[in-house]
Amino acid sequence: MISKLPPNRPSHLTLKFLKLYVNSGDLQRAQHLFDQIPEPDLRTQTILITAYTKWGFPKESLKLYRELRNKKIKPDRLVLLSAAKACTASSDLIKAKEIHEDAVRFGFGSDLVLGNALIDMFGKCNSIQAAGKVFDDLPVKDVVSWTSMAVGYWNCGLPREALWVLREMGLNGVRPNSITVSSILPACSHLKALNAGREIHGFVVRNGMGDNVFVNSGLVDMYAKCLSTWQARNVFDNMPQRDVVAWNVILTTYFSNGDWNEACKLFDQMKIEGAKVNSASWNAMITGCTQNGLNEQAFELLARMQDSGFKPNQFTIASVMPACTSLESLRGGKEIHGYSFRHCFMEDVVIATALVFMYAKCGDLGISRRTFDRMPRKDTVAWNTMILANSMHGHGVKALSLFRGMIGSDIRPNSVTFTGVLSGCSHSRLVDEGHAIFNSMSRDHGVEPNEDHCSCMVDVFSRAGRLEEAYGFIQKMPLEPTAGAWGALLGACRVYKNVELGAIAAKRLFDIEPDNPGNYILLSNIFVAAKLPDDASMVRKLMRDRGIMKMPGCSWIQVKDKVYTFTAGDKRSAQSDEIYGFLDELGEKMRLMGYVPNTGFALQDVDEEEKEEGLISHSERLAVAFGILNSNGGLTIRVFKNLRICGDCHNAIKFIAKIVGMQIIVRDTMRFHHFRDGSCSCHDFW
């Protein structure tokens, strides 16, 4: 029957089938039927244009509209409305302007419904000027016109102007509706405009909008963003109906204010009340836990999320990665990497960059670099992460090479880039290179050096033993020297045994950060090394008088999926006897190879033999021994420490690495130390 259609007009049956296909979403059949009509009329084309827009194919809608105009067919109001909605969906500004010109040309410039659609269209296409022109040309404006204009300003990144439109709307006698209010509240949230938000809240109460779930969710978010937690909770508790958005917002609010306990209670309450928990709810919980340092809880939530039938998405992975990095869990990180690879998340630059940082922080720079190299796209953060990774592992030459590669890839460096590069230069004693990079910052890259960059330059000079130059640089700094600058000089004075400059640096540090025990201990060690016991005792007395306690040292190591922590003299482990016996056995072999204990790092008032025994029981040495005993044939162990590695332990672990034929990686507060074949990657300077 379709093949016998009249040549100039589709039959009633054709239109019936066309609508049937369109309403069911079978656009392929609809298009096939449409193509069989020799001369489709305006009504038929309107049906198909509207259908393509409705089912998410705006470009096809605009293609059909262009064909209609090429045939010199005059569009009516419905066709223009469909085409405008297609432009809105595709954010095609060029086509949007053409639709507007056609609307004016064919006499629809004053049509209110079409005008409102055009305002919305231009707002979504980020052309607020064009939206304003349509708005101004409308002889009559209703609540939709004003709302569309306000939303347009918000979409174009102009939240203040959006609020201004809301005020003008009231002055012109047009009453906002619930859609207006829920659309404008995000502007208050963004601006943290608490007073404006309260005015809107008052309007909501006076005009009976308190039952609208979208308005209430917007109010909860507004109060939360304005850091008014109790008001956010008050609105939330009085909502007659709560949607999942409101629940997620209030959860995030408590986490943002550090009240993670209340957030966890609410999450449990959410499930008790039968609220529909979605992926965003789980992501809010995981993100909140990582932001509040609850890293193990974040992993537990990830497991519960999967047990509840939700698949982690890209946002979930990006949220849980910081927890993995903070826990230095290489095993967990590899599992997340595998999941990301299987689900094609590696295209996401945020996830790939997080993996690069995680591997570097967990001590595996090799996999970190391979992950970086395989990234299809690298932004400034990705390059900075790789540069910083090499710097903290002591690979200054590679950090410099990466910096040059970044410049060659037309990626503009920022302040963080130069912190990473200069840090790499300091750890590798690349003085001339570091100085050249520092001088090029403002000259070649438009980045003004800040306190961190100046501190890095002091470190560059200090680590290379050029202490007078470092001190001179501090004195000439255009900015007030920070603890980082003086700390770099003090640390170098310990290594190069410069008592005079060490005392100067320590005195300044005692003023800047009087409660930092590390500065007192460094100065005391300098005096001990210079055989000035009275001065060392005076520093220790100063610490006691000021009530400053040395932070207890601890080291930890992960074996399989469990973390084992050790403190000095620790005998809590079930393998304690085996650990101490193994260290005694190693001690004999080390002495035969030339190891001499440096009892200067054992400051207790005991005899030399007891001091040597005390060194053996330092936390990093216990963790290393435990790792070797439980390596199960592995060639690398990784130990982490909350303080700087002890100088004698640093020397001892070089011998241990050579004896056992393994790579031992120790990360202290300053950097990574890679021990292999009797030497360390830091070249005995850290």
C-alpha positions, 0 to 999 in steps of 0.5 A, spaced: 500 500 500 505 504 501 508 503 494 502 506 491 502 513 495 499 519 491 505 523 488 504 529 492 501 528 499 502 522 504 496 518 506 493 518 512 495 511 513 502 513 512 502 518 517 499 513 522 505 508 521 510 514 521 507 516 528 507 509 530 514 508 529 516 515 532 513 514 538 516 507 539 523 510 538 524 506 531 527 511 528 530 507 522 523 505 520 520 512 520 526 514 516 525 509 511 518 510 511 519 518 510 524 516 504 519 513 500 514 519 500 516 523 494 514 530 496 514 530 504 509 535 506 511 540 512 507 536 517 511 530 515 517 533 516 515 536 523 514 529 525 521 526 524 524 533 526 521 533 533 522 525 533 530 526 532 530 531 537 526 527 542 530 521 542 537 524 542 539 525 535 539 533 534 544 533 529 539 529 524 534 534 526 538 540 524 540 536 517 532 535 516 531 542 517 536 544 513 533 540 507 526 543 508 529 550 508 533 548 501 527 546 498 524 553 500 519 550 504 516 555 509 517 553 516 511 553 521 512 555 529 512 547 530 518 546 526 522 552 528 520 550 536 523 543 534 529 546 530 530 550 536 530 544 541 535 541 537 540 547 537 539 547 545 541 539 545 547 540 540 549 547 543 550 549 536 551 556 536 551 557 528 545 553 527 541 557 533 543 564 529 540 561 523 533 558 526 533 565 530 533 569 523 528 564 520 523 566 526 524 573 525 524 572 517 517 568 517 514 573 522 515 569 529 519 574 532 514 576 537 511 569 539 512 568 546 512 560 546 518 560 541 521 566 544 522 562 550 525 556 547 530 561 543 532 564 549 533 557 552 537 555 546 542 561 546 543 560 553 545 553 552 549 555 546 553 560 551 551 566 547 547 570 553 547 577 548 543 573 543 539 571 548 538 578 551 536 580 544 530 575 543 528 577 551 528 584 549 524 583 543 518 580 546 513 584 547 510 580 553 514 576 557 512 571 562 515 567 568 518 562 563 521 568 559 524 571 565 526 564 568 530 562 561 534 568 562 536 567 569 538 560 567 542 563 561 546 567 565 548 561 570 549 557 564 554 562 561 558 563 568 555 569 570 551 567 577 551 575 579 547 577 573 542 571 574 540 573 581 539 580 578 534 577 573 531 574 579 530 581 582 528 584 576 523 579 575 520 581 581 520 588 580 516 587 573 511 584 577 512 577 575 512 571 580 517 566 580 515 559 580 518 553 583 522 552 577 525 559 577 527 558 584 530 551 583 534 553 577 537 560 581 539 557 587 545 554 584 547 561 583 547 562 590 551 556 592 556 558 587 557 565 590 556 563 597 550 568 597 547 566 604 543 572 605 540 572 598 539 564 599 535 566 605 531 571 602 529 566 597 528 561 602 523 566 605 519 567 599 519 559 598 515 559 605 511 565 604 508 562 597 507 555 599 513 551 595 515 548 601 513 541 599 517 541 592 523 536 593 527 540 587 526 547 591 528 543 598 534 540 595 536 546 592 536 550 599 539 544 602 545 545 597 545 552 598 546 552 606 551 547 605 555 551 600 554 557 605 557 553 610 551 553 614 550 546 616 545 547 621 540 550 617 541 545 611 540 540 616 533 544 618 531 544 611 533 537 610 529 534 616 523 538 615 522 536 608 516 532 607 519 528 601 526 527 600 530 525 594 536 522 593 539 528 591 538 531 598 540 525 601 547 526 598 548 533 599 547 533 606 552 527 607 557 531 603 555 537 607 557 533 614 564 530 611 566 537 608 565 540 615 569 534 618 563 531 622 564 524 618 561 520 624 554 524 623 555 523 615 556 515 617 549 515 621 545 519 616 548 514 610 545 508 615 539 512 616 538 513 609 537 505 608 533 504 614 528 509 611 528 506 604 531 512 600 534 510 594 541 509 594 545 510 588 552 510 585 552 518 587 551 516 594 556 511 595 561 516 591 559 521 596 561 516 602 567 514 599 570 521 597 568 524 604 572 518 607 578 519 603 578 527 605 577 526 612 583 521 612 578 515 613 582 511 608 581 504 610 573 505 611 573 508 604 576 501 602 571 498 606 565 502 603 568 500 596 567 493 597 560 494 600 558 498 594 560 492 589 556 487 594 550 492 593 550 491 586 553 497 584 559 498 579 564 503 581 564 508 575 570 513 574 568 518 579 568 512 584 575 510 582 578 517 582 575 518 589 578 512 592 585 512 589 587 518 594 586 512 600 590 507 596 596 512 595 595 515 603 595 507 605 601 506 600 598 500 598 601 497 592 597 491 592 590 495 592 593 500 587 594 494 582 587 491 583 584 498 582 589 499 576 586 492 573 579 494 574 580 501 571 583 497 565 578 492 564 573 497 564 576 502 559 577 508 564 584 509 562 582 514 557 580 518 563 586 523 564 584 524 572 584 516 573 591 515 569 594 521 573 592 518 580 595 511 578 601 515 576 602 518 583 600 512 587 605 508 584 610 513 585 608 514 592 608 506 593 615 506 591 614 503 584 617 508 579 618 504 574 610 502 573 609 509 574 613 511 568 610 506 564 603 508 566 604 515 564 607 513 557 601 510 555 596 515 557 593 517 550 593 525 553 597 528 558 595 535 561 599 539 566 597 535 572 599 529 569 606 532 567 607 535 574 605 528 577 611 525 573 616 530 574 615 530 582 615 523 582 622 523 579 624 528 584 622 525 590 625 518 588 632 522 587 632 522 579 633 529 578 636 528 571 630 525 569 625 530 572 629 535 567 628 531 561 621 530 563 620 538 564 623 539 557 619 534 554 613 538 557 615 544 554 616 540 547 609 538 547 606 545 548 604 544 555 605 550 559 608 549 566 605 552 572 608 554 579 607 546 581 612 544 575 617 548 577 617 546 584 618 539 582 623 540 577 627 544 582 626 539 587 629 534 583 635 538 581 636 539 589 636 531 590 641 530 584 646 536 586 644 539 579 646 546 581 647 550 575 641 546 571 637 548 577 639 556 577 638 556 570 631 553 571 630 558 576 632 564 572 628 562 566 621 562 570 619 569 570 623 571 564 621 565 559 614 562 562 611 568 566 611 564 573 613 569 578 618 565 583 614 564 590 617 562 597 617 554 595 621 556 589 626 560 593 626 554 598 628 549 593 634 554 590 636 554 597 636 546 597 639 546 591 645 550 593 645 546 600 645 539 598 651 541 593 655 543 599 655 550 597 652 553 604 655 560 603 651 561 597 645 558 600 646 563 606 647 569 601 641 567 597 637 567 603 639 574 605 637 576 598 631 573 597 625 578 595 620 574 600 621 573 607 625 566 608 620 560 610 621 554 614 623 551 608 629 555 606 632 555 613 630 548 614 634 546 607 640 550 610 640 546 617 639 539 614 645 541 609 649 543 615 648 537 619 651 533 613 657 538 612 658 539 619 658 547 619 656 548 626 656 556 625 651 556 619 647 551 623 646 555 629 644 561 625 639 557 621 636 553 627 635 560 631 631 562 626 627 556 625 626 556 633 622 563 632 618 561 626 616 554 628 618 553 635 614 547 636 617 543 631 622 538 634 626 536 628 629 542 628 632 542 635 634 534 634 638 536 628 642 542 631 643 537 637 646 532 632 650 537 629 653 539 636 654 531 637 658 530 631 662 536 632 664 533 639 660 539 643 656 535 648 655 541 652 651 545 647 647 538 645 645 538 652 643 545 652 639 544 646 635 538 649 634 542 655 631 547 651 626 542 648 624 540 655 623 547 658 619 548 652 615 542 653 617 539 646 617 532 645 620 528 639 615 524 635 616 517 636 619 514 630 615 508 627 616 504 620 611 500 616 611 495 611 605 491 607 606 484 606 600 481 602 594 485 604 596 486 611 600 492 614 605 491 619 608 497 624 614 497 628 617 502 633 624 502 636 625 496 640 619 493 638 618 486 640 610 485 639 611 481 633 610 474 633 617 473 629 620 478 634 626 472 636 627 471 629 627 478 627 633 480 632 636 473 631 637 475 623 639 482 625 645 479 629 647 474 624 647 480 619 651 484 624 656 479 624 657 479 616 656 487 616 662 488 620 666 483 616 665 487 610 667 494 614 661 496 617 662 501 623 656 503 628 655 510 628 653 511 635 652 518 634 645 517 633 644 513 639 644 519 644 642 515 650 646 516 656 649 509 656 655 505 654 657 504 647 655 497 647 648 499 649 648 504 644 650 499 638 644 494 641 639 500 641 641 502 633 639 495 631 632 495 634 631 502 630 624 501 627 626 501 620 631 496 621 626 491 624 621 493 618 627 491 613 628 485 617 621 483 617 620 484 610 626 480 608 624 474 612 617 474 609 619 476 602 617 469 599 623 470 594 621 477 592 627 481 589 624 488 592 621 490 599 618 497 601 619 500 608 615 507 610 617 511 616 614 517 619 621 521 620 627 521 617 631 515 616 637 514 622 644 516 619 646 509 622 640 505 619 641 508 612 649 506 612 647 499 615 641 498 610 646 499 604 650 493 607 644 489 608 642 490 601 648 487 598 648 481 603 641 479 601 642 481 594 635 485 594 633 492 592 630 495 599 626 501 598 625 506 604 621 512 604 622 517 609 619 524 610 624 527 605 624 522 599 625 515 597 632 511 598 633 505 593 638 501 596 642 496 592 648 493 591 651 497 597 649 504 595 643 508 595 640 512 590 641 519 594 648 518 594 648 519 602 645 525 602 638 526 604 
